[in-house]
Each structure stands twice: as C-alpha cells, then as structure tokens.
Amino acid sequence: MTAAAEPAAGTRGSSRRVPDFFIVGQAKSGTTALYTMLKHHPQIFMPEVKEPRFLASDLRDRFQIPATATMPDTLEEYLSLFGGAAPGQLAGEASPTYLTSRTAAEAIARLQPAARIIAILREPASFLHSLHLQFVQAHVESERDLGKALALEPKRRQGKSLPRDSHRPNVLLYSDHVRYVEQLRRYEAVFSPEQILVLVYDDFKRDNAATVRRVLRFLGVDESPPVVPGQVNPTVHVRAQRVHRLVHAVASGRGPLARAVQASAKAAAPPGLSRASAVAIRNRIFFAAPPTLDERLMLELRRRFKGEVVALSEHIDRDLVSEWGYDRIA
C-alpha cells in the first residue's frame, strides 16, 4: 500500500498544513486557468506545483523520472507543498487525474473530510480530441491518430501495445476519462452534496470571471477582489515528434549526456535570453495549430458516448444533451 493510500494516519502528529479544497479535473477543461486565477486571490494559497497527483495512487508514474523530482513522493513531501499558506488562507491544489482516479476520492476524504471538491466537465468528443493531442505532445502517447489510439484500448487494458516510454499507461484508456457519472459518484460516496461543485467547461470558457466568482462563493471567500482573466491551455500539434522527443529528453535532464547538452546550450545562448523567451522560440519551432477535426470521427465519438451525456444530464439536472448538440445525433 502506498503512502497516498493512508493519508489520515500519516497526518497524526504532523504540523503540516492539509489542503482545504481540490480541483479534481478534468484535464484540458480549464483547470490550469482556474488554478492560476485562484492563486491570485489573497485568501487562497495554491502551491507552485500545480498538479501534485499524490492522492491518485493508481495513476502515479510507472517510472521515476529525474525531471519530476519536485513531485511529492511521500505524505510529508506532499503536505509540505502547502507550508506557505497563511493561517487565514484556504489551501488548495489542482490535479486533473483525481477525477479519473479510482482511489483519489477516498484518499482525499481520509486526508481532509471537510474538503471542497471542484470538477469541470467538458463535451466528450472535443475533450478526447484535445486530451489525445496533449498526450502526443507530452510523449505519453505514440499513436498520433485518435481513432487508432481508441482502437488500441482492449490491448492496452491487457498491458499490450503501450508506448515504449509511457510512464502512465492507465491514462491511455481514453474512454475511462468520460465516465462522468461514475467519476462523480466516487466523490458523492464520501462527500456531502454541499461539498461538491460541478462546473461545465463551456460556462468557464464563455465567462471566466463569473465562473471564478461562483467558485469563490462555494469556497466561502471574498468575491470582491478583481478576477484576473485566465487563458485556457491551448491545444497544439507537434510538428516533428521524433526531434521534439529528443529535445524534450534533453530539456528534462535525463542522464549525463542531457545535462552536458544543456550546459553547452546555455553557454551558447545569447546573453540575457530568458527562459520564457527560450520556451517561446521552442514552441514556434515545434508546435503548430492543431489539425482540423475529423468530423466523421467526432460524430462517431458523439454516438459512442451519447449515453454518458444523457446520464450526466440527468445526474446534475442540466440538459447537456441539447447544449452539446447530442439531441441531433441519431
């Protein structure tokens, strides 16, 4: 059993601060923007590590990577992320894997029974399209065609046809990401309705400020401070995946060769070149606008997951079937 499986016992006698609220997901649905906007609120503390992922023990990285050395590996390391919270502040974190995880809801409840839970849900087809592109960009996924990646699910559930260096094979089971009602019920089983806020991505995208103020009311903090609009992480397309993979490995500092290349690049870089500028140059070289949606595949996905949308509409008492256009799908 991992350290994340028994958080409550591990906090006895600890002076570490326990988080008060959790943005549990989904990925590619505005969680980063929400994290950033809440971080600017004077009554809220968010750690520098945006996605600790510590309490999703079933989705922890399969391999230890030097580049993720800042990620907490023990309960004490996890709780230390919130050590900067002032006595009058609420502490929170944002790990999108917590919604898909089958263990996170109970782990959060053991750690903080009074926790507030925030989930953001997105229309399934567009969500999976965006998620797949992110996985390709992050070198979690090697199959660049979403339809083919979905077709690999039966084999991947058996541990087959996985990318050679995939560190989180469970996340490649795409259909598991859109089992919305099942995911929400895991939290409803351990938290009261008053402790759970379910948001819809479309609302957040349409009006950042209104959605953030709804979150602030839910958390019970002051709504009056100005809300700094956030930009939802854009979906991008990797131009040259093999070259980008090599650059990614070098940038991550994996091994002595990578560190030597980093040192040489730093020495050769123009004086005064900031990290942000270097990242911007890299992005212009390797990333392009996402490819045009395959409308046939999108229709196929909407047909496949219409039942999930119908169930979610009934579950949260909101007609997402019509809002997301599923009423026009035979």
N, C-alpha and C positions, 0 to 999 in steps of 0.2 A: 504494500500500500504506500503511495507516495505521500510526501509532506502535505500536498494540497488536499488529500482525502480526509484529513482530520484537523482542520484549522482551529476548531474551537478549543480542543485540548491543548494545542500548541500556544494559545494566547494566554493561558493561565500563568500569572506571574510576570507577564511581559508588559513593559511600559510603552510598547509601540502603539501607534495610532491605527485604529481599524477604520477602513473606508465606510462612509455612510450611504453612498449610492453607487450604482453600477450602470453604465451604458453597455448593454449586453449585445448589441448588434441591431441590424445586420451590417455586414461589410458592404462597401460601395453604396451606402444609403445615407450618407451624411454624418456618420459617427465622428469622423475627424473634424469636420466643420463644427459640430456641436461641442466636441471636446475643447476646441480652440476658443469658441465663444464663451463657454462656461469658465474657462481658465482665466479670462479677463475680469470675472466678477469678483469684487472684493470679499464676498462672504463664502467663496468657494476655492478650494485648493485641488488642483489636478497635478499629478506628478509629471516629471519630464518624460518618463517612459509612458507613452500613450497607451500601449497595448501590452500589459504585463502577461496576460494569458495564463497566469499562475493557477487559477482555480479551475481551469478546463484540463484536468489531469489526463483525460482521454484523448486530447488533441495536442499534447505537448510535442515538441520537436523530437523526431526519432533519433537524430544525431546531435551531438553537441558541436556547435559551430563557434569558433573564436569571435566571429562578428556579433554574436548575440550574448557576449559575456555580460552585458549590462542587464539582461533579462534575469529576474529573480529565480533562483533555483531552490530556495528554502523559504519557509514561512517567515523567518526573521528578515531575510532579504526582501521579501515581498512587503511586509509591514513597514520596513524602513523607507520605502518609497514615499510614504505619507508623513514622514517625520517632520517635514517643513510646514505642516498645517498648523495654523494658529488656533488657540483654544476656541475662538468664536467662529471658526470656519467649518464648513462641511467639507469632507474629503471624498473624492470620487475617482473613478477610473473608467476607461473605455476599452473593452476587449470584445470585438465583434464575434470572436469564436465562442463566447459564452452562450450565445443563443443556440448554436448548432450542437454544442457540447451536451452530452447526456449526463455529465457529472457536475457541471458548474452550478446549477440551481441549488442543489442540496449543499454543495460546498460553501456557497455564499451564505445560505441560511444558517449553517453551523457557525460560520465566522461572524456574521452580523445579522441576527434575527430581525432587527428593525430596519434592515436595508431597504432603500427605494430602488426599484428596478425600472430602467427605461429601455424600451425596444423600439426600433424603427424598421418598418416593413416596406418592401418595395415590390412592384409588379414582377411576377416570377420570370418571365421571358427576358425582359430588359435587364433584370438583376443578374441572371445567369450569364448573359452575354458579357456584361461588364465584369463580373467576377472571373470569368474564364480569361479575359484579356489581362486582368491583373495578375492572375496566376502565371500566365505565359511570361509577362514582364518580369515577375519575381523569380522565374526559373523553378517554380513549383510544378508547373505543367509543361510537358514537352510536345503534346499534341495541339497544334495550332488551330485545328478545325473543331469548333464546339460540338457539332453533330457527332463527329468521330469520338471526341472525348466522352460524350454522354453514352455512346455505344460501348465504351470500354468498362462501364460501371460493373457489370456482372463479373468480369475477370478481376477487376481491381478489388472487389469485395473478397476475393479469394487470395489477394496478395500478389496478383499477376499483372503484367502489362503496366507496371508503375515506372515513372521516370527514374533513371538511374540514381540521381541525386535528390530525389524528392524527400524532404525532411518531415512532411506532414501528409502521409498518404491518405488519411481519413478525409481530409478536406477535398479530395478529388472526387468524392462521391456527390456529384452535383445535385442530384435530386433530393438528397438529405437536407440540403440548405433551404429548401422551400416547403418543408413540412411545418408550416406556420402554426397551426393549431396544436400539433403535438409539442412543438417547442414552447409555446405559451403555457400549455398545461403543466409542463415541468415546473415552471415558476409558480403557477397558481396552486400547485400542490403543497408548496412550502411557504408562500406569502399570501397575505390577505389582498383582496382586490384594491384596497386603498394604497397598497404599496407598489402597485404596478401601473406604469403608464405606457400605453401602446400608441406610437405615432405612425403616421403614414408619410413615406418619403415625398410624395407629391406635394403635401402641405408644406413641408420643410423647404423644399426647393422653391416653391411659389413665394413663400414669405418667411425668410429666416427669423426675423425679429419676433413675429407673432408666435412662432413655434417655440423659440427660446423662452419667451415670457411665460408660455404655458408650462414649460419645464421648471422655470423658477418658482411659479406658483405651486407646482407639485412638490418641489423640494422645500417650500416654506421659507424662501429667502426674499430679499427686497427686489421688487421688479423695476424700481425707478432708475438704476444706473443705465446709461445708454448701452444698447446692444451693438457690438461691432459686427457687421455682416461677415459671414464666413463663406469661403468658396469650397464647394464640394469637390473632392479629389477628382480630377478629370480622368476619363478612361483613355488610354493611349495604346498605340500599336508599336511593337518593336520592329524596327526596320531590318536589322541583321542580327538574328538571335544568337548565332554562334559567337560572333565578335562581342556582342553585348554580354554574353555569358562569361567570356574571358575577362572583360573589363570589370564585370560585377565581382568575379572571384578576386581580382587584384584589389579592387576597392574595399573588399571585405577583409583583406589582410590575412588570407588563409595561407599560412606557411611562410618560410623564409624567402622564397622567390617573390611572392606577392609583396612582402614588406620591402624587399630590395627595389622592386619596380616602383613602389610608392615613393621611396626615398629619392630615386632618380627623377621621377616626375615632379616632385616638389622642388628639387634643385633647379630643374629646367623651366619651371613655370615663371611667367613674368612677375616681377616684384609687385606686391600689393594685390595680387589676384585673390579675391575672397573665395571661401568655399561655396557660397551661393552662386558666384559667377561661374565657378568651375562646373557646378551642377547644371546651371543653365546651358552652358556650352555643350555638356554631355547630352542633355536632353534634346537639344536641337539636332545633334548628330544621329542619335539612336532612335528617337521616338517620333512617330508621325501621328496624324489624326487617325482615330480608329477606322477600320474598314467599314464599308457600307453594310448595314444589317442585311442578312439573308432573310428576306421576308417569308420565304417558304419555311425555313427552319423556325422562325419566330412564330408562325402560325401553328406549326407542329407542336412547339413547346406550349403555346397557349391552350391547345386542345388537350395536351397531356396533363397540364396542371390546372385545368379549369375546376376540377373537383376540389382542389386545395383552396382556390379563391372563393368558391361557393361556401365551403366550410368556414373559412376565415370571416367572410361577410356575416354569417350567422353568429359566429363566436363573439365578434366585437360589436355586433349590431350596427353595421355600416355597409351600405350597398357598394362594395368594391367591385362586384360583378359588372355593374353599369359604369362605374368610374373608370375602370381599367379596360373597358370595351369587351369584356368576356360574354356579354349578353348577345353580341353579334357573331359568336362562334358556335357553329352547329355542334 
